[in-house]
């Protein structure tokens, strides 16, 4: 288990260079990169680690290239990340498997905890089970109110990095920015299953599409089965629960239903597609899911998180040295160019997956012309400009 390496009171006894709120992939990686620059970094999360997450266990070539470029590939190899060699795409009883090129699978319990541990090794401080709220803005620092075990203190920092997930409570509650949710967005849900059916083989991603949502299934490095879904709220209501709709979808696909699926502890997320209007302001940068999100597909969400952390780190370092208002536009423009522009891939996939008949047509075409899948897979695996330009 990853533990805090300082007390709440100790966090109030100095002015930090950076406080990173949220210890997921974006926040964890940002903490590592900023600590490497010899900055005093405090990483804060309201959860304890390791912790389960709904999705994000697939890393595409873009995400892997970013970690490799940052000399962090050992986080994957040390945790026995599994090569993901195939994807089986299905709609109804029609399905087809085609090859993937450079993808890996690793549980979020391992990945997130390893990023935190790496940041601690680089000199970062970490507080778990701690809620954070933005306090007052001063000329040379920002206040961050930290709450743990019914105790509240005010910490001071030159820069805040918000990486606290979908909807970013940190900035929305302070009315720094609003989070606009798409009108027809789906919600995320996921669970893990012990002792899964042999049908779900290691190294293969299963994605089943039905009217009302889709379900991705993959085996993790510890043998558990990870199920991650994007479902319409109306479909969940119609079937009575997330688990019952997942079972219905699997039966519709003709795929085995894991034992006790209906009684598995499902975890949910807010609406999957949304836009954060302002992702930077005075002494504050917003990264990862907090900066806006599209229904992800085969590791793209993780790639955005890693690229965002990598690309924001130099701007944060400049801001610590000397705050300049121009850094606000710099982050907004670079996020749009290097991250948001890649999200059209998932926008297209999300539209496709809302039409099961269209998915069936695509599957039939891929069966006849399997090479047609290669441009799409190569696009997912291509490193972002942020990585290529490092």
C-alpha positions in Angstrom: 0.0 0.0 0.0 1.2 3.5 -0.9 1.3 5.7 2.2 1.5 9.4 2.9 5.1 10.5 3.6 4.3 13.6 5.6 1.6 14.7 8.0 -1.2 17.2 7.2 0.3 19.7 9.5 3.8 19.4 7.9 2.2 20.3 4.6 1.3 23.7 6.0 4.8 24.5 7.3 6.2 25.6 4.0 5.4 27.2 0.7 5.3 24.5 -2.0 6.5 25.1 -5.6 3.6 22.9 -6.9 0.6 21.2 -5.3 -0.8 18.5 -7.7 -4.4 17.6 -6.8 -5.3 14.1 -8.1 -2.9 11.1 -8.2 -4.2 9.4 -11.3 -2.1 9.0 -14.4 -2.0 12.7 -15.3 -1.3 13.9 -11.7 1.1 11.1 -10.9 3.2 11.6 -14.0 3.1 15.4 -13.6 4.4 14.9 -10.0 7.3 12.8 -11.3 8.3 15.3 -14.0 8.1 18.3 -11.7 10.1 16.5 -9.0 12.8 15.7 -11.5 13.2 19.5 -12.0 14.0 19.8 -8.2 10.8 21.5 -7.4 9.1 21.0 -4.0 6.0 19.0 -5.0 3.0 17.9 -2.9 0.7 15.3 -4.5 -2.7 15.1 -2.9 -5.6 12.6 -3.5 -8.8 12.0 -1.7 -8.5 8.2 -2.1 -6.1 5.6 -0.6 -3.9 3.6 -2.8 -3.9 1.1 -4.5 -7.4 1.9 -5.6 -9.7 0.4 -8.2 -10.8 2.4 -11.2 -13.5 2.0 -13.7 -11.4 2.0 -16.8 -8.0 3.0 -18.2 -6.2 -0.4 -18.1 -5.3 -0.3 -21.8 -2.3 1.7 -23.0 -1.9 2.4 -26.7 1.3 3.0 -28.6 1.1 6.8 -28.0 0.8 6.3 -24.2 3.7 3.7 -24.2 5.9 6.0 -26.3 5.4 8.8 -23.9 6.5 6.7 -20.9 9.5 5.3 -22.9 10.5 8.8 -23.9 10.5 9.8 -20.2 12.5 6.8 -19.1 9.5 5.3 -17.2 8.9 2.1 -19.2 10.0 0.1 -16.2 6.7 1.0 -14.5 5.1 -1.3 -17.1 7.7 -4.0 -17.3 8.1 -4.3 -13.5 4.3 -4.8 -13.2 4.1 -7.5 -15.9 2.0 -5.4 -18.2 0.4 -7.8 -20.8 0.9 -7.2 -24.6 -2.5 -6.7 -26.2 -2.3 -8.5 -29.5 -5.9 -8.6 -30.7 -9.3 -6.9 -30.5 -12.5 -8.7 -31.0 -15.2 -6.3 -32.1 -18.8 -7.5 -32.0 -22.4 -6.5 -32.5 -25.1 -9.0 -31.9 -23.8 -12.4 -33.1 -21.5 -10.9 -35.6 -17.9 -10.4 -34.5 -14.4 -10.3 -35.9 -10.9 -10.3 -34.4 -8.1 -8.2 -35.9 -4.5 -7.5 -34.8 -3.3 -4.7 -32.6 0.3 -3.4 -32.9 1.8 -1.7 -29.8 -0.7 -1.9 -26.9 -0.4 -3.1 -23.3 -2.8 -3.9 -20.5 -2.0 -3.1 -16.8 -4.4 -2.7 -13.9 -5.0 0.8 -12.6 -4.2 -0.4 -9.1 -0.7 -1.2 -10.2 -0.2 1.8 -12.6 -1.4 4.6 -10.3 0.4 3.2 -7.2 3.6 2.8 -9.2 3.4 6.4 -10.5 3.0 7.7 -6.9 5.8 5.6 -5.7 8.1 6.8 -8.5 7.2 10.4 -7.6 8.1 9.8 -4.0 11.4 8.3 -5.1 12.0 11.6 -7.0 11.4 13.6 -3.8 7.7 14.4 -4.0 5.6 14.4 -0.9 2.2 12.6 -0.9 -1.0 12.9 1.1 -3.7 10.3 0.6 -7.3 10.3 1.9 -7.1 14.1 1.7 -9.7 16.5 0.2 -8.4 19.7 -1.5 -10.2 23.0 -2.2 -8.8 26.1 -3.7 -8.4 29.0 -1.3 -7.5 32.6 -1.8 -5.2 33.8 -4.6 -2.3 36.1 -3.5 0.3 37.9 -5.5 3.0 35.3 -5.1 1.1 32.1 -4.2 -2.3 30.3 -4.0 -3.9 28.8 -0.9 -5.1 25.2 -1.0 -7.3 24.1 1.8 -6.5 20.5 2.8 -8.9 18.4 4.9 -8.1 15.0 6.4 -9.7 13.1 9.4 -11.9 16.2 10.2 -8.8 18.4 10.4 -8.4 21.3 8.0 -5.3 23.3 7.2 -4.3 25.9 4.7 -1.3 25.1 2.5 0.5 27.6 0.3 1.9 27.0 -3.2 3.2 28.9 -6.1 1.3 26.8 -8.6 -1.6 24.4 -8.5 -2.1 21.6 -11.0 -5.6 20.3 -11.1 -5.8 16.6 -12.1 -8.8 15.5 -10.1 -10.8 13.8 -12.8 -14.0 14.2 -14.8 -15.7 17.5 -14.0 -12.8 18.8 -11.8 -14.4 19.6 -8.5 -11.4 21.7 -7.6 -12.0 24.4 -10.3 -15.8 24.0 -10.7 -16.6 24.5 -7.0 -14.5 27.7 -7.0 -16.4 28.9 -10.1 -13.1 29.2 -11.9 -14.5 27.3 -14.8 -17.7 25.4 -15.7 -17.9 21.9 -17.0 -20.3 21.5 -19.9 -21.6 17.9 -20.4 -22.7 16.7 -23.8 -26.5 16.3 -24.1 -26.3 12.7 -25.2 -23.3 11.5 -23.3 -23.1 8.1 -21.8 -21.9 7.2 -18.2 -19.0 5.0 -17.5 -19.2 1.9 -15.3 -16.8 -1.0 -14.5 -16.0 -3.9 -12.4 -13.5 -6.8 -12.1 -14.3 -10.5 -11.9 -12.2 -13.2 -10.3 -11.9 -16.6 -12.1 -13.3 -15.5 -15.4 -14.5 -17.9 -18.2 -11.6 -19.3 -20.4 -13.3 -17.7 -23.4 -11.7 -14.4 -22.4 -8.1 -15.1 -23.3 -5.1 -13.1 -22.2 -3.9 -10.5 -24.7 -7.2 -10.0 -26.4 -9.6 -7.1 -26.0 -13.3 -7.9 -26.4 -15.6 -5.0 -27.3 -19.3 -5.7 -27.7 -21.7 -3.1 -29.0 -25.5 -3.0 -28.5 -28.2 -0.4 -28.8 -27.7 1.7 -25.6 -24.0 1.1 -25.0 -20.9 -0.9 -25.4 -18.8 -3.1 -23.1 -15.0 -3.7 -23.2 -13.5 -6.8 -21.6 -9.9 -7.6 -21.0 -7.9 -9.9 -18.7 -5.4 -8.2 -16.3 -1.9 -9.1 -15.3 -3.2 -10.8 -12.2 -5.8 -12.9 -14.0 -8.9 -10.9 -13.1 -11.3 -9.8 -15.8 -11.7 -6.1 -16.2 -15.1 -4.9 -17.6 -15.5 -1.3 -18.6 -18.7 0.1 -20.1 -20.2 3.2 -21.6 -24.0 2.9 -21.3 -26.9 5.2 -21.9 -28.7 6.1 -18.7 -32.0 5.2 -20.3 -30.8 1.6 -21.1 -29.6 1.1 -17.5 -33.0 2.2 -16.3 -34.8 0.0 -18.7 -32.9 -3.2 -17.7 -32.9 -2.3 -14.0 -29.2 -1.9 -13.3 -25.8 -1.7 -14.9 -25.0 -5.3 -14.2 -28.3 -6.5 -15.8 -27.7 -4.5 -18.9 -24.1 -5.9 -19.1 -25.5 -9.4 -18.8 -28.1 -8.6 -21.5 -25.4 -7.3 -23.8 -23.1 -10.4 -23.4 -26.1 -12.8 -24.0 -26.9 -10.8 -27.1 -23.3 -11.2 -28.3 -23.3 -14.9 -27.5 -20.3 -14.4 -25.2 -20.0 -16.2 -21.8 -21.5 -14.3 -18.8 -19.0 -14.5 -15.9 -20.3 -16.1 -12.7 -21.9 -13.6 -10.3 -21.7 -10.8 -12.8 -25.0 -9.4 -11.5 -23.6 -9.2 -8.0 -20.3 -7.7 -8.8 -19.4 -4.3 -7.2 -19.8 -2.0 -10.2 -18.2 1.5 -10.0 -19.5 4.4 -12.0 -18.3 7.7 -13.3 -20.0 11.0 -14.2 -21.0 11.7 -17.8 -18.1 10.6 -20.1 -18.1 13.4 -22.6 -17.7 17.0 -21.4 -15.8 20.2 -21.9 -14.0 22.3 -19.3 -14.2 25.8 -20.5 -11.1 27.2 -18.9 -8.1 25.0 -18.3 -5.7 27.6 -17.0 -5.9 30.8 -14.9 -3.7 32.6 -12.4 -1.2 30.1 -10.9 -3.4 27.2 -11.9 -3.2 24.6 -14.7 -5.8 21.9 -15.5 -4.7 18.6 -17.0 -6.0 15.0 -17.6 -9.7 14.2 -17.5 -10.2 17.5 -15.6 -9.4 19.4 -18.8 -12.2 17.8 -20.8 -13.0 14.3 -22.0 -14.4 12.3 -24.8 -15.6 8.6 -24.6 -12.2 6.9 -25.0 -11.2 4.0 -27.2 -8.3 1.5 -26.8 -6.1 3.6 -24.6 -6.6 7.1 -26.0 -7.7 8.5 -22.6 -4.5 7.3 -21.0 -2.5 8.8 -23.9 -4.1 12.2 -23.3 -3.3 12.0 -19.6 0.4 11.2 -20.2 0.8 13.7 -23.0 -0.8 16.5 -20.9 1.4 15.9 -17.9 4.5 15.8 -20.1 3.6 18.9 -22.0 2.5 21.0 -19.0 5.5 20.3 -16.9 7.8 22.8 -18.6 5.2 25.5 -18.4 4.7 24.8 -14.7 8.4 25.0 -14.1 8.5 28.5 -15.8 5.5 29.6 -13.7 7.3 28.6 -10.5 10.3 30.6 -11.4 8.3 33.6 -12.5 4.6 33.8 -13.0 3.6 35.3 -16.3 0.0 35.7 -17.5 1.1 34.6 -21.0 1.4 31.0 -19.6 -2.4 30.8 -19.4 -2.8 31.1 -23.2 0.3 28.9 -23.7 -1.3 26.0 -22.0 -4.7 26.5 -23.6 -3.2 26.7 -27.1 -0.9 23.7 -26.6 -3.5 21.6 -25.1 -5.8 22.3 -28.0 -3.0 21.5 -30.5 -1.4 18.4 -29.0 -4.3 16.8 -27.1 -7.7 18.0 -28.1 -7.0 17.7 -31.8 -6.4 13.9 -31.3 -9.8 13.5 -29.7 -11.5 13.3 -33.0 -10.5 9.7 -33.2 -12.6 8.9 -30.2 -15.4 11.2 -31.3 -15.6 9.1 -34.6 -15.5 5.8 -32.6 -18.2 7.0 -30.2 -20.5 7.9 -33.1 -19.9 4.5 -34.8 -20.6 2.6 -31.6 -24.0 4.2 -31.2 -25.2 2.4 -34.3 -25.0 -1.4 -33.9 -26.1 -2.0 -37.5 -23.3 0.2 -38.7 -20.9 -1.6 -36.5 -22.0 -4.9 -38.0 -21.4 -3.5 -41.5 -17.9 -2.4 -40.5 -17.2 -5.9 -39.0 -18.3 -7.5 -42.3 -16.1 -5.2 -44.3 -13.1 -5.9 -42.0 -13.7 -9.6 -42.4 -13.4 -9.2 -46.2 -10.6 -6.6 -46.1 -8.8 -7.0 -42.8 -6.0 -4.5 -43.9 -8.5 -1.7 -43.7 -8.2 -1.7 -39.9 -4.4 -0.8 -40.0 -4.7 2.9 -40.6 -7.0 3.3 -37.6 -4.7 1.2 -35.3 -1.6 3.1 -36.5 -3.3 6.4 -35.8 -4.0 5.3 -32.2 -0.4 4.1 -31.8 1.3 7.2 -33.4 3.1 9.2 -30.7 1.6 12.7 -30.2 3.5 15.8 -31.3 4.3 16.5 -27.7 6.2 13.3 -27.5 7.9 13.6 -30.9 9.1 17.1 -30.2 10.7 16.3 -26.8 
